[in-house]
């Protein structure tokens, strides 16, 4: 009798586990089906090299960043090729935009129980939604998703290089999170292959791991640092063209915080904008040269700001017998613009975006400093900003 009761209890426990697992599976499937986003993207091609699969995905409905990522996640987690490719997976997403490929978000560990909400919470802060020019990209038309099967032994020696926020994947054992150091000789788009963040899978993955030893902190002599300044250009729409009306120049070490504002009185004259532009740039370059600071960083010199600097500096150099030279990359973007004055001094304009490839707001958040004070106003892009003192004050703080 006792054995019968024991067997009965054991059977009940077994049935309870199976029923619970089945209900959990049904709930997840319902969540995926009820999202309504599975058909918003289309898997165009799948490649498999054994250790990882590559999914090429089209954003057929041109959804925004959140909708596209949600559609990608639910489409993949409903695809048998993805489902059967191991229980634990590391995925990384690449974006294709205007002929360029870049890392869209860091790599992240998920398993077959990870919800979209947990996945998105892990990657949302690393999503790149700005182009090379620093301006927002509203829609990414095409993505590539690389998926590593972390159940495979060959993938278990992926190196971990630094700490990051832990992934909130259900059913995983969590330890302080590391980044997965997966770097190739070119990756999908060439250059730096992967931005890296991942969680540790389980105890087995922690065995035989080779750590990269951090570089020891070095004492830097402040008098050996080459002084540099930061500069920015604000523009408005004028007859269909963007025209600079405010240029800032800053170096806190020697107390420089200059603003050069266009002379609005000249705008009422014939060829007023042309005259006002020349005066604005002449004042700016004269003071930059006078400051005797050899390096000036501009965020997005490679594209938008660089066009204005190069054109205006070329005219200024010609009129004052200076010389201008440039270094341009294979994409015809400025790496640097150099001014050599007739008295022998050199000023080099460089692109800070090449060092910190994030928006200015993101850069401020990284270094915990105040970013833009004023929210963007559509009137900032018109001449109205010069005729309204309240708007102009706000404009100077963007």
C-alpha positions as CSV (number, residue, x, y, z in Angstrom):
1,X,0.0,0.0,0.0
2,X,2.8,2.4,0.9
3,X,4.6,1.6,-2.4
4,X,1.4,2.3,-4.3
5,X,0.9,5.7,-2.6
6,X,4.6,6.5,-3.2
7,X,4.3,5.6,-6.9
8,X,1.0,7.7,-7.1
9,X,2.7,10.8,-5.6
10,X,5.7,10.4,-8.0
11,X,3.4,10.1,-11.0
12,X,1.4,13.2,-9.9
13,X,4.6,15.2,-9.5
14,X,5.8,14.1,-13.0
15,X,2.5,15.1,-14.6
16,X,2.5,18.4,-12.8
17,X,6.0,19.2,-14.2
18,X,4.9,18.2,-17.7
19,X,1.7,20.1,-17.5
20,X,3.4,23.2,-16.2
21,X,6.0,23.1,-19.0
22,X,3.4,22.7,-21.6
23,X,1.3,25.6,-20.3
24,X,4.5,27.7,-20.2
25,X,5.2,26.8,-23.9
26,X,1.6,27.6,-24.9
27,X,1.8,31.0,-23.1
28,X,4.9,31.9,-25.0
29,X,3.5,30.8,-28.3
30,X,0.4,32.9,-27.6
31,X,2.5,35.9,-26.8
32,X,4.3,35.5,-30.1
33,X,1.2,35.0,-32.2
34,X,-0.7,37.8,-30.4
35,X,2.0,40.3,-31.0
36,X,0.8,41.0,-34.5
37,X,4.4,41.8,-35.5
38,X,5.6,38.6,-37.0
39,X,4.7,39.5,-40.6
40,X,6.2,43.0,-40.4
41,X,9.6,41.7,-41.5
42,X,10.7,39.0,-43.9
43,X,13.6,36.6,-43.7
44,X,15.2,37.0,-47.1
45,X,18.1,34.5,-46.7
46,X,19.7,32.2,-44.1
47,X,23.3,31.0,-44.1
48,X,24.8,28.4,-41.9
49,X,28.5,27.8,-41.2
50,X,28.0,25.3,-38.4
51,X,29.0,27.5,-35.4
52,X,26.6,30.3,-36.3
53,X,23.7,31.1,-38.6
54,X,23.2,34.4,-40.5
55,X,19.7,35.6,-41.0
56,X,19.2,38.4,-43.6
57,X,15.9,40.2,-42.8
58,X,14.0,42.9,-44.7
59,X,12.0,45.5,-42.9
60,X,9.1,45.2,-45.3
61,X,6.7,47.5,-43.4
62,X,9.4,50.1,-42.7
63,X,8.7,50.0,-39.0
64,X,10.6,52.3,-36.6
65,X,13.4,51.0,-34.4
66,X,11.3,49.4,-31.7
67,X,8.7,47.9,-34.1
68,X,11.4,46.5,-36.4
69,X,13.3,44.9,-33.5
70,X,10.2,43.5,-32.0
71,X,9.2,42.0,-35.4
72,X,12.7,40.6,-35.9
73,X,12.6,38.9,-32.5
74,X,9.2,37.3,-32.9
75,X,9.9,36.3,-36.5
76,X,13.1,34.6,-35.5
77,X,11.7,32.9,-32.4
78,X,8.9,31.4,-34.6
79,X,11.3,30.2,-37.2
80,X,12.2,26.5,-36.9
81,X,15.8,27.1,-38.2
82,X,16.3,29.5,-35.3
83,X,14.4,27.4,-32.7
84,X,16.3,24.2,-33.5
85,X,19.7,25.9,-33.4
86,X,20.4,25.2,-29.7
87,X,18.7,26.2,-26.5
88,X,21.1,28.9,-25.6
89,X,22.1,31.5,-28.2
90,X,24.1,34.7,-28.6
91,X,22.7,37.1,-31.2
92,X,24.0,40.3,-32.6
93,X,22.2,42.6,-35.1
94,X,23.7,44.6,-37.9
95,X,21.9,47.3,-39.8
96,X,22.2,48.1,-43.5
97,X,21.6,51.7,-44.4
98,X,22.5,53.7,-47.6
99,X,25.1,51.2,-48.7
100,X,26.7,50.9,-45.3
101,X,26.7,48.2,-42.6
102,X,27.1,48.9,-38.9
103,X,26.5,47.2,-35.6
104,X,22.9,47.9,-34.6
105,X,23.1,46.5,-31.1
106,X,25.5,44.6,-28.9
107,X,25.5,40.8,-28.8
108,X,23.3,39.4,-26.1
109,X,22.6,35.9,-24.7
110,X,19.1,34.5,-24.8
111,X,17.5,31.1,-24.4
112,X,14.2,29.5,-25.5
113,X,12.4,31.2,-22.5
114,X,13.6,34.7,-23.0
115,X,10.8,37.2,-23.6
116,X,11.0,40.1,-25.9
117,X,10.8,42.5,-23.0
118,X,13.8,41.0,-21.3
119,X,15.7,40.9,-24.5
120,X,14.9,44.5,-25.3
121,X,15.8,45.7,-21.8
122,X,19.3,44.2,-22.4
123,X,20.0,45.8,-25.8
124,X,18.0,49.1,-25.8
125,X,20.9,51.3,-24.6
126,X,23.3,50.0,-27.2
127,X,21.0,50.4,-30.2
128,X,22.6,52.7,-32.8
129,X,19.9,54.9,-34.3
130,X,22.2,57.6,-35.8
131,X,24.0,57.8,-39.1
132,X,27.7,58.7,-39.6
133,X,26.6,62.3,-39.8
134,X,25.3,62.1,-36.2
135,X,21.7,62.7,-37.3
136,X,18.9,60.2,-36.4
137,X,17.9,57.4,-38.8
138,X,14.2,56.9,-38.6
139,X,13.9,53.6,-40.5
140,X,16.4,50.8,-41.1
141,X,15.3,48.9,-44.3
142,X,17.5,45.8,-43.9
143,X,19.1,43.8,-41.1
144,X,21.5,40.9,-40.6
145,X,21.2,38.8,-37.5
146,X,24.1,36.5,-36.5
147,X,23.2,33.7,-34.1
148,X,25.7,31.6,-32.3
149,X,24.7,28.2,-30.9
150,X,26.2,28.4,-27.3
151,X,25.3,24.8,-26.7
152,X,28.1,23.8,-29.1
153,X,31.4,23.0,-27.4
154,X,33.3,25.0,-30.1
155,X,31.6,28.2,-29.0
156,X,32.3,27.8,-25.3
157,X,35.7,29.4,-25.5
158,X,34.5,32.8,-26.7
159,X,36.5,35.2,-24.6
160,X,34.9,37.6,-22.1
161,X,36.6,41.0,-21.9
162,X,34.7,43.3,-19.6
163,X,31.7,43.8,-17.4
164,X,28.3,44.9,-18.6
165,X,24.6,44.8,-17.5
166,X,23.3,41.3,-17.0
167,X,20.8,39.9,-19.5
168,X,17.4,39.2,-18.0
169,X,16.9,35.9,-19.7
170,X,14.5,33.6,-17.8
171,X,15.9,30.3,-16.7
172,X,19.6,31.3,-16.9
173,X,22.0,31.2,-14.1
174,X,23.4,34.7,-13.7
175,X,26.8,35.9,-12.5
176,X,28.3,39.4,-13.0
177,X,28.1,39.9,-16.8
178,X,31.0,40.0,-19.1
179,X,31.3,41.0,-22.8
180,X,31.9,38.4,-25.4
181,X,35.1,39.3,-27.3
182,X,34.1,38.2,-30.8
183,X,36.1,40.2,-33.3
184,X,36.8,39.3,-36.8
185,X,39.1,40.7,-39.5
186,X,36.3,42.7,-41.1
187,X,33.0,41.3,-40.0
188,X,29.9,42.1,-42.0
189,X,30.8,45.5,-43.1
190,X,34.6,45.6,-42.6
191,X,36.6,47.2,-39.8
192,X,35.4,46.6,-36.3
193,X,33.2,43.5,-36.4
194,X,31.2,43.5,-33.2
195,X,30.1,45.6,-30.3
196,X,30.2,43.2,-27.4
197,X,27.9,42.4,-24.4
198,X,26.8,39.1,-23.2
199,X,25.8,37.1,-20.1
200,X,27.4,33.9,-18.8
201,X,25.5,30.8,-19.6
202,X,26.2,28.4,-16.9
203,X,29.0,26.8,-14.8
204,X,30.4,24.9,-17.8
205,X,31.0,28.0,-19.8
206,X,33.1,29.4,-17.0
207,X,35.6,26.6,-17.2
208,X,38.9,27.0,-19.0
209,X,38.2,30.7,-19.8
210,X,41.2,32.9,-20.8
211,X,40.8,36.4,-19.5
212,X,42.3,39.5,-21.2
213,X,44.4,41.4,-18.6
214,X,43.5,45.1,-18.5
215,X,46.1,47.7,-19.2
216,X,47.5,49.2,-16.1
217,X,46.6,52.8,-15.4
218,X,49.5,55.1,-16.3
219,X,50.2,58.5,-14.8
220,X,50.0,61.1,-17.5
221,X,51.8,64.4,-17.1
222,X,49.3,67.2,-17.7
223,X,51.9,69.5,-19.2
224,X,52.5,66.9,-21.9
225,X,48.9,67.0,-23.2
226,X,48.4,69.0,-26.4
227,X,45.8,71.6,-25.8
228,X,42.7,71.4,-27.9
229,X,39.3,73.2,-28.3
230,X,35.8,72.1,-29.2
231,X,33.7,73.8,-31.8
232,X,30.1,73.5,-33.1
233,X,28.0,74.9,-35.9
234,X,24.3,75.7,-35.7
235,X,22.4,76.3,-38.9
236,X,19.0,77.4,-40.2
237,X,17.0,76.8,-43.3
238,X,17.4,79.7,-45.7
239,X,15.7,79.5,-49.1
240,X,16.0,75.7,-49.0
241,X,19.7,75.6,-47.9
242,X,21.2,75.2,-44.5
243,X,23.2,78.3,-43.5
244,X,25.4,78.6,-40.3
245,X,24.2,81.4,-38.0
246,X,26.0,80.5,-34.8
247,X,29.5,79.0,-34.2
248,X,30.8,78.2,-30.7
249,X,34.4,77.7,-29.6
250,X,35.3,76.3,-26.2
251,X,38.4,75.5,-24.1
252,X,37.8,75.5,-20.4
253,X,41.5,75.3,-19.4
254,X,42.3,78.8,-20.7
255,X,38.8,80.2,-20.1
256,X,37.6,80.3,-23.7
257,X,33.8,80.1,-24.3
258,X,33.1,82.1,-27.4
259,X,30.0,82.5,-29.5
260,X,30.0,83.9,-33.0
261,X,26.5,85.0,-34.0
262,X,25.6,86.1,-37.5
263,X,24.9,89.9,-38.0
264,X,21.2,90.0,-38.7
265,X,21.4,93.7,-39.7
266,X,23.3,92.6,-42.8
267,X,20.5,90.2,-43.9
268,X,18.3,93.1,-44.9
269,X,20.9,94.2,-47.6
270,X,21.2,92.9,-51.1
271,X,23.3,89.7,-50.9
272,X,22.8,90.1,-47.2
273,X,23.2,86.4,-46.3
274,X,26.5,86.2,-48.3
275,X,27.9,89.3,-46.5
276,X,26.7,88.1,-43.1
277,X,28.3,84.6,-43.8
278,X,31.6,86.1,-44.7
279,X,31.7,88.4,-41.6
280,X,30.7,85.4,-39.4
281,X,33.5,83.2,-40.7
282,X,36.1,85.9,-40.8
283,X,35.5,86.6,-37.1
284,X,35.6,82.9,-36.2
285,X,38.8,82.1,-38.0
286,X,40.6,85.2,-36.8
287,X,39.8,84.3,-33.2
288,X,40.6,80.6,-33.7
289,X,44.1,81.5,-35.0
290,X,44.6,84.1,-32.2
291,X,43.8,81.5,-29.5
292,X,46.9,79.6,-30.6
293,X,45.3,76.2,-29.9
294,X,46.5,73.7,-32.5
295,X,43.7,71.2,-32.5
296,X,40.0,71.9,-32.9
297,X,37.5,69.0,-32.5
298,X,34.1,69.2,-34.2
299,X,31.5,66.4,-33.9
300,X,30.7,65.3,-37.4
301,X,33.5,67.2,-39.2
302,X,33.5,64.2,-41.6
303,X,30.2,65.3,-43.2
304,X,27.9,68.2,-42.3
305,X,30.2,70.5,-40.4
306,X,33.2,69.7,-42.5
307,X,31.5,71.0,-45.7
308,X,31.0,74.5,-44.1
309,X,34.4,74.6,-42.5
310,X,36.3,73.6,-45.7
311,X,34.5,76.0,-48.0
312,X,34.7,79.0,-45.6
313,X,38.3,78.2,-44.6
314,X,39.4,77.9,-48.2
315,X,38.1,81.4,-49.0
316,X,39.6,82.8,-45.8
317,X,43.0,81.2,-46.4
318,X,43.1,82.5,-50.0
319,X,42.3,86.1,-49.0
320,X,44.9,86.0,-46.2
321,X,47.6,84.0,-47.9
322,X,47.3,80.9,-45.7
323,X,47.2,77.3,-47.0
324,X,44.5,74.7,-46.5
325,X,44.9,70.9,-46.9
326,X,42.7,67.9,-46.1
327,X,42.8,64.2,-45.4
328,X,39.7,62.4,-46.8
329,X,38.8,58.7,-46.3
330,X,37.5,56.3,-48.9
331,X,33.9,57.5,-48.4
332,X,34.9,61.0,-49.2
333,X,34.5,62.1,-45.6
334,X,36.9,64.5,-43.9
335,X,39.3,63.0,-41.5
336,X,41.0,66.3,-40.9
337,X,41.2,69.9,-42.3
338,X,44.5,71.7,-41.7
339,X,45.2,75.4,-41.9
340,X,48.8,76.6,-42.1
341,X,49.1,80.3,-41.6
342,X,51.6,82.6,-43.3
343,X,53.4,83.0,-40.0
344,X,54.0,79.2,-39.7
345,X,51.4,78.2,-37.1
346,X,49.2,75.1,-37.8
347,X,45.6,74.5,-36.8
348,X,44.0,71.1,-37.4
349,X,40.3,70.5,-37.4
350,X,39.5,66.9,-36.5
351,X,36.3,64.9,-36.2
352,X,35.5,63.7,-32.7
353,X,32.8,61.4,-34.1
354,X,35.6,59.1,-35.3
355,X,36.8,58.8,-31.7
356,X,33.3,58.7,-30.1
357,X,30.9,57.4,-32.8
358,X,27.7,58.3,-30.8
359,X,25.5,61.4,-30.8
360,X,26.4,64.4,-28.7
361,X,23.6,63.6,-26.2
362,X,24.8,60.0,-25.8
363,X,28.4,61.3,-25.4
364,X,27.3,63.6,-22.6
365,X,25.5,60.7,-20.9
366,X,28.6,58.5,-21.1
367,X,30.8,61.2,-19.4
368,X,28.0,62.3,-17.0
369,X,28.0,65.9,-18.1
370,X,25.2,68.2,-19.1
371,X,24.1,67.9,-22.7
372,X,21.6,69.9,-24.6
373,X,19.7,72.2,-22.3
374,X,16.9,73.2,-24.7
375,X,14.6,70.8,-26.5
376,X,14.5,71.1,-30.3
377,X,12.0,73.6,-31.6
378,X,11.0,73.7,-35.3
379,X,11.4,77.5,-35.2
380,X,15.1,77.0,-34.5
381,X,15.5,76.1,-38.1
382,X,14.1,79.5,-39.5
383,X,15.1,83.1,-39.4
384,X,12.5,83.6,-36.7
385,X,15.1,82.6,-34.2
386,X,17.1,85.8,-34.8
387,X,14.0,88.0,-34.3
388,X,12.8,86.5,-31.1
389,X,15.0,87.0,-28.1
390,X,13.4,84.2,-26.1
391,X,13.9,81.8,-29.0
392,X,17.4,83.0,-29.5
393,X,18.3,82.4,-25.9
394,X,17.0,78.8,-26.1
395,X,18.7,78.3,-29.5
396,X,22.1,79.1,-28.0
397,X,21.6,76.3,-25.4
398,X,20.8,73.5,-27.8
